[in-house]
Every structure is written in structure tokens, then in C-alpha cells.
Amino acid sequence: MNHKKQKIFFAENIKFLRKRKHISQESLASALGLTRAKIAAIEAGNTKSPQPGDYLNFSNFFKISIDTLLKVDLSRLGELKLRELEIGNDVYIRGGNLRVLAISVDKSNNENVEYIPIKAKAGYMAGYNDPEYIANLPKYSLPNLPRQGTFRIFPSTGDSMLPIPEGSDIIAQYVQDWTELKPNTPCIVILNGEQDFVFKLVTVNADGTIKLKSLNQAYQPYSVKAGEIIEIWRFYAYTSREFPEAQSEMTTVLTAIKELENKVNQLSKTKE
């Protein structure tokens, strides 16, 4: 039987939360009725099977559900999302709007790069936060990707994604905190309901809505509410099976004019 492996973040989360509260291992141990040595072992990941009571104690102390402590890498959440958790808006407790990223890992505990086939689009919008669904997606190992961050591959479809050719594969990095995006950042945006994946220049408006602008000038920009978006993935690179077209005559002429302008500017500076 092929067992799916899911990464567990409990040890990292306990250490992260303790430091976030600026308390020592000894203070935390005293509050929970444990020894400092046990806290140190848990944070180091040396305690593979904490007792159920321990999970409950940590959950009650930090006011975060056991599911979240186990499944979510809290260090990767933005400050706003962390504050939501701290006031009790935990997606596993109240079904709040905290976006939780499900991931899968290989035998070495490294994150996979999942590929989202065109036929799997509808399924992805329903199962994006289901670790079992994500584990069943095709997986690839890509060279030269940054070690930090989660990446997925999305196929481009339709002319709204031009100038990226249709049928290309867009490699994108998951964005946890949308407010960190600079205006007009190229992104894959996963919309909810019966909407689609779109490749747009993303700008977070002051009123909290998200402006989506197409690279294809034939499409008008529009804004959506944050609640209409499931995920945002920042563009990293793309691969295409289309061979680049040769420069048109007009492009050649414009390039020559630009080179001439540069030479004139250089001559002007020399005379000065």
C-alpha cells in the first residue's frame, strides 16, 4: 500500500509561538506542568509521539487548534493572519477565512513542485486545501528554484495570458501575505466559485479589493473582492514549446533607431 506522507510542523510551531510570546522554555514548561527538558525535546523534534494531553495543553495555551499546530507552518503566515489566529479566528475551529496551504513532500521531506493539469482546474478549486488531493497531483523536481517558498506549475490557456503563448507552463511561487505584493506584480490568481485561473498583473487596492490587469491590452482591468480569491501565486518563470518568432521589420527599425539615439547621446556627452 502506498502511504502519503504529510509534513508535520508541530515542533517548529511550538518554538515559533514560544519565541513570539517572548517566553523561555522554562516559563512555558512551568505553565504547562512539564519539564524544560521535555519542551526542548519537543521543539527539537526529538519527541516523535507526544501524548494527546500534551497536544491539548499546547493548543489551549496558545489558543490555536491542534490541526493548525500540526498542519500549518505558522512562521510563513503574515502578521495579519497570525493576529487572526491569536484572536480565535482559526480556520479549523470556526471556518474563518485564513488561507491554509496544503503541501506534499518527497522521501527526503523536501516540498514537491505540483503540476495542475487543465483538466484538474475545477478539482483544484475544490481541493486546494486538501492534503490528500494535493498529494495526488503530478509532481516534478525543477532545478535552480529558490530553497525558500512553495512552487507550483500552472498551464496557460486562452489569449488573455498573452504574450505568454497558450500551452506554456507557468512556474509560480505561493504568496501568503497579499499585502506584500508590489503594484502590477504578475501572478496566477485562483478565483473561487465557477471562475477560473487567471494570469494577471495584481495590485492590492487601498480599499482591500484586488485589481487584476491583463497583459493582453484587449482585456480591460477589473477589481475583485479578496473573498473571491482562493490563492495568489507570484510569477517566477515559464516554459514554452513555441519557438520565438524572428524580429519583424518594424522591430528591427525601432532597434536601429534606439541604437542611433544611444550613439548620439554618447557623442553629446563626449563633447561636453
Secondary structure by P-SEA (a helix, b strand, c coil): cbbbbbbbaaaaaaaaaaaaacccaaaaaaaacccaaaaaaaaacccccccaaaaaaaaaaaccccccccccccccccaaaaaaaaaccccccccccbbbbbbccccccccccccccccaaaaaaaccccaaaaaacbbbbbcccccccccbbbbbcccccccccccbbbbbbbbcccccccccccccccccccbbbbbcbbbbccccbbbbbbccccccccccccccccccccccccccccccccccaaaaaaaaaaaaaaaaaaaaaaac
